[in-house]
Amino acid sequence: MTQELRLALVGSPNAGKTTLFNALTGLSAKTGNYPGVTVDRRLGSLEVGKVKITLSDLPGSYSLHAISEDEAVTSKVLKGELDGGKAPDGIVFVADATTLDRSLPMLADVLNIGRPTLLVLTMIDELKARGGDLDLFKLQGELGIPIVGVVGNKGLGVNDLRLKLAEVTAWNRAKNIPEGDTHSRFLWGDEILQKVTRHPLSESRLTRKIDRVLLHPVLGLVVFGAFLAVFFQAIFSWAAPAMDLFSGWMDITADWVLATFPPGLFTNLLADGIIRGVGAVIVFVPQIALLFAIIFMFEASGYMARAAFVVDRVMGWAGLEGRCFISLLSSYACAVPGIMATRSIPSPRDRLATILVAPFATCSARLPVYALLISAFIPDTTVWGPFTYQGMTLMGLYLLGGISAVLFAGIFKRGMLKGASLPFYLELPPYRFPSLRSVSIQVFRRVKVFLKDAGSVILIGSIVLWFLLNFPRHESPADFTAAQAHRAQIEQSYAADLGHAMEPVFDPLGFDWRINVGLIGSFAARELMVSTLAEVYAYEEIDGEHPGLGVILTTPDPKTGEPPMTFASGIALLLFFVYALLCLSTVAVAKRETGGWKWPIFMMSYMGAVAWVAAFIGYTLAS
């Protein structure tokens, strides 16, 4: 008979909890919500003999005396106040062996709950490398609970931990745990460390020297700016070969379908609506994978925490604090988890201000649009060394979004959300070499989510757009070429009617009906802008060939003498995408997190107005 256990994984941020969770569950993790609240957890499963274990990875927390929503959820879950009143069968407390003094006070809180508890010490190898040594047997005797030492990124000790997880009923109960205030818990932790420490941890001189630069109020910002420049140039330069390969495969596949299958609507739908439409977005997978890989590498190395510390000074001008920066940083991957990350912000005013500006952070869904327009309208000319105008333009768009977020947050905090901020504390983890396995798993998950979107929302959107572009059907003269017949069809389609209806609003920005249709599709997924343009110009030929979409957009039309898009309209569209809230998922999560439609409607309204004004200014100046 199979036994089922529910265990909760608890620990402070930077304790190695995520790495350990991945090592225990592999790729079986999934995301879920606690009933009645809006904080995500990750669930994973593993089997040890006849014992099936469900592992719940709770939000990182420094204390069970919660000052933020995510800390409150961790506390309530451990006490059995959520999940239908069911407390976990056991608690797995994860602590960094090199910073055990910071974890023991919270461990005292956890032990006072009275549930079977196991202490997992991570970074054991790092502790020894830095000259430290702990007597784990003596520590186990002092605490009265089992202890397992692991090196999660290398898998050392993980098998012993798996076996231990199945023995919850044999876990000892803690003893002599203080129940007083914070001061008494810290004194208790210091006393235990003095008893079990064989050799104290030696402070790294190299860390001090590096931090003198990275945490400097001026040099730190300079290094951060240099990091951004290399980061965005790499996205263009390093991913280009793989993107060209993907693009070639899509074109070859679409041409093969057209040449192999009998002519007709189904063949056109398969080749142009599905393969070219979805393929126009999938081609950006290398850039998105590289984007996340670099972000995760720097997070794991310990640099991102330093960046948050340096930028906290800038955030302070806007009346915000470093936790808000971390939420905005998460929004650069996607505004949805970025808005959800605001749960760690204890001040309700700071949290709402961050939610209202989070969509300004350039999410990965904007990257395909940026990459297409930049490659089409910005020359690949070297500025200095390895840096080109294209890479600098991409960096400029990302910075514009970030600076605008801080600017508008400052406006809100000095106006309708005026109020004092709560103290900000941030642990600076030691510098580490990132685990390639852990980073690869996280990148794989992000790309998997992107491809899932491409296989669902973008696929459905591309099919809907294809039908809008190809109906009602119109017969073309017999002497028309395929390109001429295609143009005549789409110019009399339902999509054209929708696009023309929007012209009074977007004509001043240089947008034609095709771009207007793309904007409609962008509400479902921003990437659909690329799919729309790919479908509209699917039959366009230049010198008897099907060139890339960027070439088509900038080549003068033989009929009108004008290219489909000008430099001015391209700049206007870039600026519009920087500011406009073109994402139904973001609107939905904002509604859920703010408890109603008031603030999401406000977000869409003010961001739409800012986007239109910015695009109009850009179009006017570029013209």
C-alpha positions as CSV (number, residue, x, y, z in Angstrom):
1,M,0.0,0.0,0.0
2,T,1.4,3.4,-1.0
3,Q,1.8,6.0,1.7
4,E,1.3,9.6,0.8
5,L,3.1,12.5,2.6
6,R,2.8,16.3,2.2
7,L,6.0,18.2,3.1
8,A,6.6,21.9,3.0
9,L,10.0,23.3,1.9
10,V,10.8,26.5,3.8
11,G,13.7,28.8,4.0
12,S,15.0,32.3,3.5
13,P,15.8,33.7,0.0
14,N,19.2,32.7,-1.3
15,A,19.4,29.6,0.9
16,G,19.5,27.3,-2.1
17,K,15.9,26.2,-1.8
18,T,15.1,26.4,-5.5
19,T,18.2,24.4,-6.4
20,L,17.3,21.7,-3.8
21,F,13.7,21.6,-5.0
22,N,14.9,21.1,-8.6
23,A,17.3,18.4,-7.5
24,L,14.6,16.5,-5.6
25,T,11.7,16.8,-8.1
26,G,13.5,17.2,-11.5
27,L,11.2,18.6,-14.1
28,S,8.0,17.5,-12.4
29,A,7.4,20.9,-10.8
30,K,4.2,22.8,-11.5
31,T,2.6,26.0,-10.2
32,G,-0.5,26.2,-8.1
33,N,-2.4,28.7,-6.0
34,Y,-3.6,28.4,-2.4
35,P,-7.4,28.4,-2.1
36,G,-8.7,31.8,-1.2
37,V,-5.3,33.7,-1.7
38,T,-3.3,34.8,-4.6
39,V,0.2,33.6,-3.8
40,D,1.8,30.9,-6.0
41,R,3.6,27.9,-4.8
42,R,5.5,25.3,-6.7
43,L,4.5,21.7,-6.3
44,G,6.7,18.7,-7.1
45,S,6.5,15.0,-6.4
46,L,8.9,12.2,-5.8
47,E,8.7,8.6,-4.8
48,V,10.8,6.8,-2.2
49,G,10.0,3.1,-2.2
50,K,6.3,2.9,-1.4
51,V,6.1,6.5,-0.1
52,K,4.8,9.2,-2.5
53,I,5.8,12.6,-1.4
54,T,4.3,15.9,-2.5
55,L,6.8,18.7,-1.9
56,S,5.4,22.2,-1.6
57,D,8.0,25.0,-2.2
58,L,6.8,28.0,-0.1
59,P,7.7,31.6,-0.8
60,G,11.2,32.6,0.7
61,S,10.8,34.3,4.1
62,Y,13.0,35.7,6.8
63,S,10.4,35.3,9.6
64,L,7.0,33.9,10.5
65,H,6.1,37.2,12.0
66,A,4.9,38.4,8.6
67,I,5.1,42.0,7.3
68,S,4.3,41.0,3.7
69,E,1.7,38.8,2.0
70,D,4.1,36.1,0.9
71,E,5.5,35.7,4.4
72,A,2.0,35.6,5.8
73,V,1.1,32.7,3.5
74,T,4.2,30.8,4.5
75,S,3.2,31.2,8.2
76,K,-0.4,30.2,7.6
77,V,0.4,27.1,5.6
78,L,2.8,25.8,8.2
79,K,0.2,26.4,10.9
80,G,-2.5,24.7,9.0
81,E,-4.6,27.8,8.4
82,L,-4.7,27.3,4.6
83,D,-5.2,24.3,2.3
84,G,-8.5,23.4,4.0
85,G,-7.0,23.6,7.4
86,K,-4.5,20.8,6.7
87,A,-1.0,21.3,8.0
88,P,1.9,19.6,6.2
89,D,3.0,16.2,7.6
90,G,6.5,17.6,8.0
91,I,8.6,20.7,7.4
92,V,11.9,20.7,5.6
93,F,13.8,23.8,6.7
94,V,16.5,24.9,4.2
95,A,19.4,27.0,5.6
96,D,22.7,28.2,4.0
97,A,25.5,26.7,6.1
98,T,27.6,29.8,5.5
99,T,25.0,32.1,6.9
100,L,23.4,29.9,9.6
101,D,23.3,32.7,12.1
102,R,20.6,34.4,9.9
103,S,18.5,31.3,9.6
104,L,18.4,30.0,13.2
105,P,16.0,32.7,14.6
106,M,13.4,31.8,11.9
107,L,14.1,28.1,12.6
108,A,13.1,28.7,16.2
109,D,9.8,30.1,15.0
110,V,9.2,27.0,12.8
111,L,10.1,24.6,15.6
112,N,7.7,26.2,17.9
113,I,4.8,25.2,15.6
114,G,5.4,21.7,16.8
115,R,5.4,19.9,13.4
116,P,8.1,17.2,12.6
117,T,11.0,19.2,11.2
118,L,14.1,18.3,9.2
119,L,17.0,20.8,8.8
120,V,18.8,20.8,5.5
121,L,22.1,22.6,5.4
122,T,23.1,23.7,1.9
123,M,26.4,25.1,0.6
124,I,28.4,22.6,2.7
125,D,31.2,22.7,0.1
126,E,31.4,26.5,0.2
127,L,31.6,26.5,4.0
128,K,34.6,24.2,3.9
129,A,36.2,26.1,1.0
130,R,36.1,29.3,3.1
131,G,37.7,27.7,6.1
132,G,34.5,27.0,8.1
133,D,33.6,23.9,9.9
134,L,30.4,22.9,11.9
135,D,29.9,19.9,14.2
136,L,26.7,18.6,12.6
137,F,26.2,15.8,15.2
138,K,26.5,18.4,18.0
139,L,24.1,20.7,16.2
140,Q,21.6,17.9,15.8
141,G,21.9,17.2,19.5
142,E,21.4,20.9,20.4
143,L,18.3,21.2,18.2
144,G,16.8,17.8,18.8
145,I,15.9,17.4,15.1
146,P,17.5,15.4,12.2
147,I,20.0,17.3,10.0
148,V,21.2,16.5,6.4
149,G,24.0,18.4,4.7
150,V,23.8,18.7,0.9
151,V,25.4,20.4,-2.1
152,G,22.3,20.8,-4.2
153,N,24.0,22.0,-7.4
154,K,26.2,18.9,-7.5
155,G,23.7,16.5,-6.2
156,L,25.8,15.5,-3.1
157,G,23.7,14.3,-0.2
158,V,20.5,14.5,-2.2
159,N,19.9,10.7,-2.2
160,D,20.4,10.6,1.6
161,L,17.9,13.5,1.9
162,R,15.3,11.6,-0.2
163,L,15.5,8.6,2.1
164,K,15.2,10.9,5.1
165,L,12.1,12.5,3.7
166,A,10.2,9.2,3.8
167,E,10.9,8.8,7.5
168,V,8.8,11.7,8.8
169,T,7.3,9.6,11.6
170,A,10.9,9.0,12.9
171,W,11.9,12.7,13.0
172,N,12.6,13.8,16.6
173,R,10.8,16.7,18.1
174,A,12.8,19.9,18.9
175,K,13.7,20.8,22.5
176,N,14.6,23.9,24.4
177,I,13.3,26.3,21.8
178,P,12.8,29.9,22.9
179,E,9.3,31.3,22.5
180,G,10.1,34.9,23.4
181,D,10.8,37.9,21.2
182,T,13.2,38.4,18.3
183,H,16.0,39.3,20.6
184,S,15.8,36.1,22.6
185,R,15.7,34.0,19.4
186,F,18.8,35.7,18.1
187,L,20.6,35.1,21.4
188,W,19.6,31.4,21.3
189,G,21.0,31.1,17.7
190,D,24.3,32.8,18.7
191,E,24.7,30.4,21.7
192,I,24.1,27.3,19.5
193,L,26.6,28.5,16.9
194,Q,29.3,29.1,19.5
195,K,28.8,25.5,20.7
196,V,28.9,23.8,17.3
197,T,31.4,25.9,15.4
198,R,34.8,24.2,15.1
199,H,36.3,26.8,12.8
200,P,34.7,30.2,12.1
201,L,34.1,31.2,8.5
202,S,36.9,33.4,7.1
203,E,35.7,36.5,5.4
204,S,36.6,36.6,1.7
205,R,39.0,39.5,0.9
206,L,38.1,39.1,-2.8
207,T,34.4,39.6,-2.0
208,R,35.2,42.8,-0.1
209,K,37.3,44.1,-3.0
210,I,34.6,43.3,-5.5
211,D,31.8,44.8,-3.4
212,R,33.8,48.0,-3.0
213,V,33.2,48.5,-6.7
214,L,29.8,46.9,-7.3
215,L,28.2,48.6,-4.3
216,H,29.8,52.0,-4.8
217,P,27.1,54.7,-5.4
218,V,28.8,55.8,-8.7
219,L,31.0,53.0,-9.9
220,G,28.2,50.5,-9.1
221,L,25.9,52.3,-11.5
222,V,28.6,52.4,-14.1
223,V,29.2,48.7,-13.9
224,F,25.4,48.1,-14.0
225,G,25.2,50.2,-17.2
226,A,28.1,48.3,-18.8
227,F,26.4,45.0,-17.9
228,L,23.2,46.1,-19.6
229,A,25.2,47.2,-22.7
230,V,26.9,43.8,-23.0
231,F,23.6,42.0,-22.2
232,F,21.5,43.6,-24.9
233,Q,24.3,43.5,-27.5
234,A,24.7,39.7,-26.8
235,I,21.0,39.2,-27.4
236,F,21.4,40.5,-31.0
237,S,24.9,39.1,-31.8
238,W,25.0,35.7,-30.2
239,A,21.5,34.6,-31.1
240,A,21.6,35.7,-34.8
241,P,23.0,32.4,-36.3
242,A,20.4,30.3,-34.5
243,M,17.6,32.7,-35.5
244,D,18.7,32.6,-39.2
245,L,18.6,28.8,-39.0
246,F,15.1,28.8,-37.5
247,S,13.9,31.3,-40.1
248,G,15.3,29.2,-42.9
249,W,13.6,26.1,-41.6
250,M,10.2,27.8,-41.4
251,D,10.5,29.2,-45.0
252,I,11.6,25.9,-46.4
253,T,8.7,24.1,-44.6
254,A,6.1,26.6,-45.8
255,D,7.4,26.5,-49.4
256,W,7.4,22.7,-49.3
257,V,3.7,22.6,-48.1
258,L,2.7,25.0,-51.0
259,A,4.6,22.9,-53.5
260,T,3.4,19.5,-52.2
261,F,-0.2,19.9,-51.3
262,P,-3.0,20.7,-53.8
263,P,-3.7,24.5,-54.1
264,G,-6.6,25.6,-52.0
265,L,-7.7,27.3,-48.7
266,F,-6.4,24.5,-46.5
267,T,-3.0,24.5,-48.0
268,N,-2.8,28.3,-47.7
269,L,-4.0,28.1,-44.1
270,L,-1.3,25.5,-43.2
271,A,1.5,27.3,-45.0
272,D,0.7,31.0,-44.3
273,G,-1.6,31.0,-41.3
274,I,0.1,28.3,-39.2
275,I,3.7,27.7,-40.4
276,R,4.6,31.3,-41.3
277,G,2.3,32.9,-38.7
278,V,3.5,30.8,-35.7
279,G,7.0,30.4,-37.2
280,A,7.5,34.2,-37.3
281,V,7.3,34.1,-33.5
282,I,9.2,30.8,-32.9
283,V,12.2,32.2,-34.7
284,F,12.8,34.4,-31.7
285,V,13.3,31.4,-29.3
286,P,17.1,31.7,-29.4
287,Q,16.9,35.4,-28.3
288,I,14.4,34.6,-25.5
289,A,16.5,31.6,-24.3
290,L,19.6,33.8,-24.2
291,L,17.7,36.6,-22.4
292,F,16.7,34.3,-19.6
293,A,20.0,32.4,-19.4
294,I,22.0,35.6,-18.8
295,I,19.4,36.8,-16.2
296,F,19.4,33.5,-14.3
297,M,23.3,33.3,-14.5
298,F,23.6,36.7,-12.8
299,E,20.9,35.9,-10.3
300,A,22.7,32.7,-9.3
301,S,26.1,34.4,-9.1
302,G,25.0,36.9,-6.5
303,Y,25.2,40.0,-8.7
304,M,21.5,40.7,-9.0
305,A,21.2,41.3,-5.3
306,R,24.0,43.9,-5.5
307,A,22.2,45.5,-8.5
308,A,19.1,45.8,-6.4
309,F,21.1,47.4,-3.6
310,V,22.7,50.0,-6.0
311,V,19.4,50.7,-7.8
312,D,17.6,51.1,-4.4
313,R,19.1,54.6,-4.2
314,V,17.5,55.5,-7.5
315,M,14.2,53.9,-6.5
316,G,14.3,55.9,-3.3
317,W,13.9,59.1,-5.4
318,A,10.5,57.7,-6.5
319,G,9.5,56.9,-2.9
320,L,9.9,53.2,-3.5
321,E,12.4,50.6,-2.1
322,G,14.5,47.7,-3.3
323,R,11.7,45.1,-3.1
324,C,9.9,47.2,-5.8
325,F,13.0,46.9,-8.0
326,I,13.0,43.1,-7.6
327,S,9.4,43.0,-8.8
328,L,10.1,45.3,-11.7
329,L,13.1,43.1,-12.6
330,S,10.8,40.1,-12.6
331,S,8.5,42.0,-15.0
332,Y,11.3,42.1,-17.6
333,A,10.6,38.4,-18.1
334,C,6.8,38.9,-17.9
335,A,4.6,41.4,-16.2
336,V,2.4,38.7,-14.8
337,P,4.9,37.1,-12.4
338,G,6.3,40.7,-11.8
339,I,2.9,41.9,-10.5
340,M,2.6,38.7,-8.4
341,A,6.0,39.3,-7.0
342,T,4.7,42.6,-5.4
343,R,3.3,40.4,-2.7
344,S,6.7,40.6,-1.0
345,I,6.2,44.4,-0.6
346,P,4.8,45.1,2.8
347,S,3.5,48.7,2.1
348,P,0.1,48.6,0.3
349,R,0.9,52.0,-1.3
350,D,4.3,50.8,-2.6
351,R,2.7,47.6,-3.8
352,L,0.0,49.3,-5.8
353,A,2.4,51.9,-7.3
354,T,4.6,49.0,-8.4
355,I,1.6,47.2,-10.0
356,L,0.6,50.3,-11.9
357,V,4.0,50.7,-13.5
358,A,5.1,47.1,-13.8
359,P,3.9,46.7,-17.5
360,F,6.4,49.5,-18.5
361,A,9.2,46.9,-17.9
362,T,10.0,45.4,-21.3
363,C,8.7,41.8,-21.1
364,S,10.0,39.0,-23.3
365,A,6.8,39.2,-25.4
366,R,7.9,42.6,-26.7
367,L,11.3,41.2,-27.8
368,P,10.1,39.7,-31.2
369,V,8.5,43.0,-32.1
370,Y,11.6,45.0,-31.1
371,A,13.9,42.6,-32.9
372,L,11.9,42.8,-36.1
373,L,11.6,46.5,-36.2
374,I,15.2,47.2,-35.1
375,S,16.7,44.8,-37.6
376,A,14.5,46.5,-40.3
377,F,15.1,50.2,-39.5
378,I,18.3,50.5,-37.5
379,P,21.6,49.9,-39.3
380,D,23.9,47.1,-38.0
381,T,26.7,49.6,-37.8
382,T,29.4,49.4,-35.2
383,V,29.4,52.2,-32.6
384,W,32.4,51.1,-30.6
385,G,34.2,47.7,-30.3
386,P,31.5,45.0,-30.4
387,F,28.6,47.4,-29.8
388,T,26.3,48.3,-32.7
389,Y,23.5,50.7,-33.2
390,Q,21.0,47.8,-33.1
391,G,22.2,46.6,-29.7
392,M,22.3,50.1,-28.3
393,T,18.7,50.7,-29.6
394,L,17.5,47.6,-27.9
395,M,19.2,48.7,-24.6
396,G,17.7,52.1,-25.0
397,L,14.1,50.7,-25.3
398,Y,14.6,48.6,-22.2
399,L,16.0,51.5,-20.3
400,L,13.2,53.8,-21.5
401,G,10.7,51.3,-20.1
402,G,12.5,51.0,-16.8
403,I,13.1,54.8,-16.4
404,S,9.5,55.5,-17.3
405,A,8.3,52.9,-14.6
406,V,10.4,54.7,-11.9
407,L,9.2,58.2,-13.2
408,F,5.5,57.3,-13.1
409,A,5.9,55.5,-9.8
410,G,7.4,58.7,-8.4
411,I,4.4,60.7,-9.7
412,F,1.9,58.3,-8.1
413,K,3.8,58.2,-4.8
414,R,3.9,62.0,-4.6
415,G,0.2,62.2,-5.5
416,M,-2.6,59.8,-5.1
417,L,-0.5,57.1,-3.3
418,K,1.5,59.4,-1.0
419,G,2.7,57.7,2.1
420,A,5.8,56.6,4.0
421,S,7.7,53.4,3.0
422,L,8.6,50.7,5.3
423,P,12.3,49.7,6.0
424,F,14.0,47.6,3.4
425,Y,16.4,44.8,4.1
426,L,18.2,42.7,1.6
427,E,20.6,39.8,2.1
428,L,23.7,40.0,-0.1
429,P,24.6,36.4,-0.9
430,P,28.2,35.3,-1.4
431,Y,29.5,35.2,-5.0
432,R,29.1,31.8,-6.5
433,F,29.7,30.0,-9.8
434,P,26.1,29.4,-11.2
435,S,25.0,25.8,-11.5
436,L,24.6,25.2,-15.2
437,R,22.1,22.4,-14.6
438,S,19.9,24.7,-12.4
439,V,20.1,27.6,-14.9
440,S,19.4,25.2,-17.8
441,I,16.3,23.9,-16.1
442,Q,15.0,27.4,-15.4
443,V,15.7,28.5,-19.0
444,F,14.0,25.3,-20.3
445,R,10.9,26.1,-18.3
446,R,10.7,29.7,-19.6
447,V,11.1,28.6,-23.2
448,K,8.6,25.8,-22.6
449,V,6.1,28.4,-21.4
450,F,6.8,30.6,-24.5
451,L,6.4,27.7,-26.9
452,K,3.2,26.6,-25.1
453,D,1.9,30.1,-25.8
454,A,3.0,29.8,-29.4
455,G,1.2,26.5,-29.6
456,S,-2.0,27.8,-28.1
457,V,-2.7,31.5,-28.0
458,I,-0.5,32.5,-30.9
459,L,-1.6,29.5,-33.0
460,I,-5.3,30.3,-32.4
461,G,-4.6,34.0,-33.0
462,S,-2.8,33.3,-36.2
463,I,-5.6,31.1,-37.5
464,V,-8.2,33.7,-36.6
465,L,-6.1,36.4,-38.3
466,W,-5.8,34.2,-41.4
467,F,-9.5,33.8,-41.6
468,L,-10.0,37.6,-41.1
469,L,-7.5,38.2,-43.9
470,N,-8.9,35.7,-46.3
471,F,-12.7,36.2,-46.0
472,P,-15.0,37.2,-47.5
473,R,-13.6,35.5,-50.6
474,H,-13.1,37.6,-53.8
475,E,-12.3,36.4,-57.3
476,S,-9.3,38.1,-58.9
477,P,-8.7,38.6,-62.7
478,A,-7.1,35.6,-64.4
479,D,-4.0,37.7,-65.3
480,F,-3.2,38.5,-61.7
481,T,0.0,37.0,-60.2
482,A,-0.3,35.2,-56.9
483,A,1.1,38.3,-55.1
484,Q,-1.5,40.5,-56.8
485,A,-4.3,38.2,-56.0
486,H,-3.2,38.0,-52.4
487,R,-3.1,41.7,-52.1
488,A,-6.5,42.2,-53.7
489,Q,-7.9,39.6,-51.3
490,I,-6.6,41.1,-48.1
491,E,-7.5,44.6,-49.1
492,Q,-11.2,43.6,-49.2
493,S,-11.1,41.3,-46.2
494,Y,-12.8,41.6,-42.8
495,A,-9.4,42.4,-41.3
496,A,-9.0,45.4,-43.7
497,D,-12.4,46.7,-42.5
498,L,-11.4,46.5,-38.9
499,G,-8.1,48.2,-39.6
500,H,-9.6,51.0,-41.6
501,A,-12.1,51.6,-38.8
502,M,-9.2,52.4,-36.5
503,E,-7.4,54.8,-38.9
504,P,-8.8,58.0,-37.4
505,V,-7.0,57.2,-34.1
506,F,-3.7,55.8,-35.5
507,D,-3.2,57.7,-38.8
508,P,-1.4,60.5,-37.0
509,L,1.2,57.9,-35.9
510,G,1.8,56.6,-39.4
511,F,0.1,53.3,-38.8
512,D,-1.8,51.7,-41.7
513,W,-4.7,49.2,-41.4
514,R,-2.3,46.3,-41.3
515,I,-0.5,47.6,-38.2
516,N,-3.9,48.4,-36.7
517,V,-5.0,44.8,-37.1
518,G,-1.7,43.7,-35.5
519,L,-2.5,45.9,-32.5
520,I,-5.9,44.2,-32.0
521,G,-4.1,40.8,-32.0
522,S,-1.5,42.1,-29.6
523,F,-4.0,42.2,-26.8
524,A,-4.1,38.4,-26.8
525,A,-0.3,38.1,-27.3
526,R,2.1,40.9,-28.2
527,E,4.0,38.5,-30.5
528,L,0.9,38.4,-32.7
529,M,2.0,41.7,-34.2
530,V,4.8,39.8,-35.9
531,S,2.5,37.0,-37.0
532,T,0.0,39.5,-38.5
533,L,2.7,41.2,-40.6
534,A,4.0,37.8,-41.6
535,E,0.6,36.7,-42.8
536,V,-0.2,40.0,-44.5
537,Y,3.0,39.9,-46.6
538,A,3.2,36.1,-47.0
539,Y,3.0,36.2,-50.8
540,E,5.1,39.3,-51.3
541,E,8.1,38.6,-53.6
542,I,11.1,40.7,-54.4
543,D,13.1,39.8,-57.5
544,G,11.2,36.5,-57.6
545,E,12.2,35.5,-54.0
546,H,10.5,35.5,-50.6
547,P,12.9,37.7,-48.5
548,G,12.8,38.2,-44.7
549,L,9.9,40.2,-43.2
550,G,12.2,43.0,-42.3
551,V,13.3,43.4,-46.0
552,I,9.7,43.4,-47.2
553,L,8.7,46.1,-44.7
554,T,11.4,48.5,-46.0
555,T,11.3,47.8,-49.7
556,P,9.3,50.3,-51.8
557,D,6.1,48.9,-53.3
558,P,6.2,48.9,-57.1
559,K,2.6,50.1,-57.2
560,T,2.8,53.0,-54.7
561,G,6.5,53.7,-54.6
562,E,6.4,53.7,-50.8
563,P,7.6,50.9,-48.5
564,P,4.9,49.2,-46.3
565,M,6.5,50.9,-43.3
566,T,8.7,54.0,-43.1
567,F,11.5,54.8,-40.7
568,A,9.2,57.2,-38.9
569,S,6.3,54.7,-38.5
570,G,8.7,52.1,-37.4
571,I,10.0,54.3,-34.6
572,A,6.5,55.3,-33.7
573,L,5.5,51.6,-33.4
574,L,8.5,50.8,-31.2
575,L,7.6,53.7,-28.8
576,F,3.9,52.6,-28.8
577,F,5.0,49.1,-27.7
578,V,7.2,50.5,-25.0
579,Y,4.2,52.1,-23.2
580,A,0.9,50.5,-24.3
581,L,-0.7,47.8,-22.1
582,L,-1.3,45.3,-24.8
583,C,-1.7,42.1,-22.8
584,L,-5.0,40.7,-21.5
585,S,-3.1,38.3,-19.1
586,T,-1.5,41.3,-17.4
587,V,-4.9,43.1,-17.1
588,A,-6.4,39.9,-15.6
589,V,-3.7,39.4,-13.0
590,A,-3.8,43.2,-12.1
591,K,-7.6,42.8,-11.5
592,R,-7.0,39.8,-9.3
593,E,-4.2,41.4,-7.3
594,T,-6.0,44.8,-6.8
595,G,-9.4,43.2,-6.1
596,G,-11.4,44.8,-8.8
597,W,-11.5,46.6,-12.2
598,K,-10.8,50.1,-11.0
599,W,-7.0,50.0,-11.2
600,P,-6.7,47.8,-14.3
601,I,-9.0,50.2,-16.3
602,F,-6.9,53.1,-15.0
603,M,-3.7,51.3,-16.1
604,M,-5.0,50.7,-19.6
605,S,-6.2,54.3,-19.9
606,Y,-3.2,56.1,-18.8
607,M,-0.7,53.8,-20.5
608,G,-2.7,54.0,-23.8
609,A,-2.6,57.8,-23.6
610,V,1.1,57.8,-22.8
611,A,1.8,55.4,-25.7
612,W,-0.1,57.4,-28.2
613,V,1.6,60.7,-27.2
614,A,5.1,59.1,-27.2
615,A,4.5,57.5,-30.6
616,F,3.2,60.8,-32.1
617,I,6.3,62.6,-30.8
618,G,8.5,59.9,-32.2
619,Y,6.8,59.9,-35.6
620,T,6.9,63.7,-35.9
621,L,10.6,63.9,-35.0
622,A,11.5,60.9,-37.2
623,S,9.6,62.3,-40.1
